[in-house]
Amino acid sequence: MELITKISSITTTQNYIALRLYLLPSYCLKIAPSIIEIRLKLFNEKEDANKIDLINRIYEINEGKKNSLTGKVGNAINSMSFVFNPRDQVSAISLNHRKKIIEYFNFENGPDFENDDQGTKMVKSNRAIIDGFKDIGLNRSIRTICNFFYSSAIKDDWVSGQVEESGGIEKPTERPVVDPKSEEDLALFYMEKHLEDFLIENWERTELGSKYELIEEDGVIISQQYKTGIGFIDILAKEKTTGDYVVIELKKNQTSDDTVGQISRYMGWIGDKLAEGNNVKGIIIAAKYDQRLYYALKVVNNIEVYLYRVDFQLIEFSE
């Protein structure tokens, strides 16, 4: 209950990053065991100079790993630091946001965001914001201060209307779905809502992970709910051997016609905006393959269908 209370003042995406990296064991996230020990030292460290050194060590050890731990904007480490110690960490986890806050309020002693190392940027920006508000006489808790500069009364001024990146992205609008007509359809509807998260979390252990790779930007995976000019792609990946884009859509209880039309539109958009002349393929993931889907795909090129199966068993325990 205490952990849930701590994370209540950061956004849903930030909560996901923090909980995923804070709670899951290292082997689930391909994190070196040595990082776990350094991470615990970081969360209990009181001296800023030592915090900087520990963060830089984490970034050095984790270099090249695709686990969202050490992104350029610092979301993961800053999220975990806030969860562990909300009395000494601001909930503005993105370094880009911290830079905007420091510049807007003219706070002093901030880092050089262009040239400083990652640890210095993360620790000094946190300290500059906390001390800056104290210097202007705002002697309130850090959580109250964070709620203030993320309030509607002032946020638009320092954000300048830009969407919050990675750690607090705009929530996708819900796409229309067909009302479930049976208990079986209802079960599939709820199952497929969680299938997307499962695929991202277990990517390398799926058949998709052997052929395709998720897309990262500044060390943060941006493949899931990839924003386009015409909607949100469930998962956007790249073929490992060719670099071709792969648009992956879950059927999510839509009609076959809607699913094929939707993935075709996304493939067209990616081909026009990102592919630079390379091929774009599509993958539909569904619980079942019906005649409508079969005939819809007969005249559409470069779209494959994967069926998923959930194997649930109860085994009687016996000594």
N, C-alpha and C positions, 0 to 999 in steps of 0.2 A: 504494500500500500504506500509506503514511504517513497519508493522509487517512482510510482505513478504520479505522486504529488509533485516530485521534483521536475518531471518532464512536462508538466501540464502547460508551461508557458512557452514551449517551442512548438513549431508547426508539425503537422502530421508526418511529412517527409523527414524532418529532422528527428522526430521520435523514432521512426523506423530505423534510420541510420544508427542512432544512439543505442537502441535496444539490441539491434542485430550484432553490433560490434562489442557491446558491453556484456551481453549475456551469453552469447554462443561460444563454445570452446574453440580453441585456435585451429584444430584440425578441420572444422567445418568451413572455415573461411580462408584456408591456406595461409594462415598467419604463422610466422616463425615462433616457436615456443619462447625464444628469448625476448620477443616483443611483449609477451604477457607480463613478464617480470618487470621490464622497463615501464610498462604502462602503469602498473601498480605503484611503482616508485614515483612516477609523475603525478599521480592523483594525490599522493600523500606529501609531496614536496611543498615546502613553504617558500623557498628562495627562488625568485624569478630567474636568476642566472642558471641555477641548476635545472629548472624547468626547460629553459631554452636548450640546454645540452641534451636532455632526455628526449625532447621532441625531435631534435635533429638526428639522434641515434635511431629512433623509430623510422624516420623517413629513409635513412641510409640503409637499414636492414631490409626494409620493405620495398625498396626500389625495384621497379619492373613487375611487381605482383599486381594482379587484377582482383583486388578484394575491397576496393573503395575506402581503404584505411588512410591512405596518404595522398589525398588530392591536393591540387594547387591552392584551392580556396579554403582548405583546412576544415571542412565541415565535420568529418568523422571525429578527429581528435578533439575539436572544440565542443562537439555534442557530448562526448563522453566526459570531458572535463566539467561541463556544466551539470550533467546528471550527477556526477560524483560530488561536486562541491558548488552548489548553486549560490552559496553566500559569497563566493570569491570569483565567480565567472559570469560574464554577461551572456545572455541568450542569443545575441547576434553572432551566430556561428560562422557565417561567411566572411572571409577577409575582405571581400569586395564591399560588403555592407559596413564593416567596421571602418574601412577607409572613408566611405561616404559620411558616416557619423562624425568621425574625427574632423574631417574637412568642413562639414556643415557647421559644427559648433566651435570650430577653431581651437580644438584641444591641442595642448602641447605635449611634447615627449613621446609622440607616436613613432612607429617604425618607418623606415624607408621601404615602402611597399614594392618598389621596383628592384632594389638591390640587396636588401637584407635577406639572411637565410630564413627558412620556414619557421624555425623555433622562435627567432627574434620577432618576426612579424606577428605571430600568434600571441606570444606572451606580452609584448610591449603594447599591442593594440588593445588587448583586454585591460591592461593597467591604465593606459591613457584615457580610456572611456570612463572607467571607474573614478580615477582621480579627477578627471575633467569635470564631472558632474559635482563632485565634492567641492571643487574650487569655485564653482559658480553658486554655491550655497544650497545645492539640492541634496540635503543630507537624509536620504531615504534608503531603504533596502535596495540592493541591486535588482531584485525582481521587480520592484515598483518602478525603478528607473527604466528597465527594459520595456515594461508595459507602456511606459510613457512614450518612448521614442518609436514604438511600433503601433501606437494608437493612430486612429484615422485623422486626428487633429493635426498631426505633425509628420507622419510617415511619408506622405506624398511629397512633402517639401524636400526631404533629404534623399529620397529614392529617385526623385525626378520622374515618377511615373513608370519606371522600369520594373519588369517582373522579377521577383526574387529568384536568384539562380540556385539550382541544385538543392540547397537546404531550405526549401520553402517554396517550391514551384507552384505555379497556378494549377489549381485542381482541374483535371479534365472534366468536361461536361459529360454527363451520362448519355450514352448512345441508346437509341430506342431498341427495345427488345420485345420479342413476342411473349405474351402472357403464357405461362405454363398451363398446358391443358390437362395434365395428369400428374399424379404423384411422382411418376418416373421423370417427367419433364422438370418438375419442381426440384427434384434432387440433383439433376444434371445442371440446372440453372445455378444453384448455390455452389456446386462443386467447381464449375468452370470459372466462377468469380475468384476462386482461390488458386486455380491451376496456373494462372499467369505468374503469381508470386512464387509458386513452387518451381516453375521452370527457371526463373531467374536465379533463385537460390541454389538450385542443383544443376545449373547449366552444364558444367563439365562432365557430369555423370549421366547425361541424357544423350540420345542418339544425335540430337541437334548439336550438342556441344562438340562432338567429334568432327563435324564438318564446318560449323559456323562459329564466329566469335562475337561477343557482345561489344558494343561501341562505348568507348570511354572518352571523356573530355575533362582535362585537368585532373585526371585520376579518379573521376566519378563516373560510374556507369550511367549512361543516358539512354540506353536502348529501350527501357520499359516506358510505355505510354509516351512514345516519341512524338513531339508536337510538330505538325505540319500546317500548312496554310489552309487545309481542308478538314482537319480533325486530328485525332490522336491514334497513332499506330500502336497496336498492343505491344509488339516487340519488333524492333528494327535491328538486324544483325548484318554481318558481312561474311562472305565465304572466305575461308582461311587461305585457300590456294590462289584464288583469282582477285579477291577484294571486291567482288560484286555484291551489291546490296541485296538483302533478303527481307521481304516484308512478311511478317508472321501475324496471322489473325486467328483468334479463337472464335469459334462459331457462336458461343454464348447464347444459345437458344434463339438465334436469329433464323429467319428463313434462309434457305440455300441461295435464293436470288439476291437477297440483301447482302449476304456474306461475300458472294462472288463479285457483285457490283462494287462493294466497299473496298475489297482488297485490290481490285483492278484500278480503282481511282487512286489509291495510295501508291501503287506501283507506277502509275503514270506520273504522279507528282514527284516521286523520288527520281524517276528517270529524267524528268525535266529539270529538277532543281539541284540534285546531288550527284547523279551517276556519271556525269561528264562523258557520255557515250558508251559506258560500260553496260552490261546486261543487268536487268533487275528481275529477280524471280520472286514468286510468292509461295507461301505455305499456309494452308488452312489446317487447323487442329480441331478435330470434332470428336464427339463420342460415338457417332454412327454415320454411315455413308448411305445416303438415300438416292433414289432415282433422280430427283430434282438436281441434286448436287452433281451427279454423274453427267447428266445432259448439259447442265450449265457449263461444265468444264470441258466438254467435248470441242467447243469452238474457242476456248480461251487457252492461249499458249503459256507455258512456263509457270504453271501453278501446280503444286503438289498437294496431296492430302495426307495428313498423319492422323491416325486414330489413337486415342488414348484409352487405357484400360486401368481400372483401379481394382486391385486384388485385396480383398478384405477377408480375413479368416479368424475364427475363434477356435482356439486349441485348448482343450480341457487340461487343466493342470493336475499332474499326479506326481507324488513323491517317489 
